[in-house]
Amino acid sequence: MKAMVAEEEGRGMQVARAQQGLRELILAGELPPGKRVSEPAMVERLGVSRTPVRLALERLAQEGLVAPGASGGFVVRAFTAADLADAIEVRGTLEGLAARLAAERRPTAAALAPLRDCVAALDRVVAQPLLSEADFDEYVRLNAFFHEELVRLAGSGVVARAVEQAAAQPFAGPSAFVQLHATEAAGRDTLVVAQEQHRLLLEAISRGEGARAEALAAEHARVAQRRLRAALSDRDRLTGLPGGSLLRLAAAWP
């Protein structure tokens, strides 16, 4: 029995490793849009057997990074501006649901402490008059934790999995455009606005204001949509980011 459990765990680790490796290759542009993913080549590249590669591709198809090919197998997907905007909207809607559920659960002060500490740490980052590249990196780390903790407080595995899938789309994650603004004079201003929304979200959840928390989280994601709109004005920089090679931006903003 123990041997079977250990074998299953080992297989699961191989699938996770293959999934992460494939995702990194796709986002780095080494597997361009429209290209059929060769399972034998990925077996050799990733150092895992064929079954984990196939299962990893099926998971990436659920995420939307690849799609079934006409002649079998999987091909890498391309994304339009509308795809990105929709993915951000979906994430915002789901995080709004998570925020409402978290508020309705009326979490204790102890349960809210990690989120409160995170907001305080973010305050210290954005309070600086000039932000270095390291400061932006720290903001990204803390921002990711804030959004993860928000979903955790909802207490719903279903919602958590849905948010994770939505955020896995290129440029749909909560920190997708932070580094794009790191070299801009107005970069800090963008973070200050986002941080004020973090603070208001924490306040709404702590007071049990579900509807308000839901609306704030949805609006927070719409800020990311506005960042996307601004990023489209400098497509060379946008396509240079991880996942940028997947973009097909000839279509107008939706």
Buried (B, 14 or more C-beta within 10 A) or exposed (E): EEEEEEEEEEBEEBBBBBBEBBBEBBBEBEBEBEBBBBBEEBBEBBEBEEBBBBBBBBBBBEBBBBEEBEEEBBBBBBBBBEBBBBBBBBBBBBBBBBBBBBBBBEBEEEBBEBBBEBBEBBBEBBEEEEBEEEBBBBBBBBBBBBBBBBBBBBBBEEBBEBBBBBBBBBBBBBBBBBBBBBEEEEBBEBBEEBBEBBBBBBBBBBEBBBEBBBBBBBBBBEBBBEBBEBBBEEEEEBBEBBBBBBBEBEEEEE
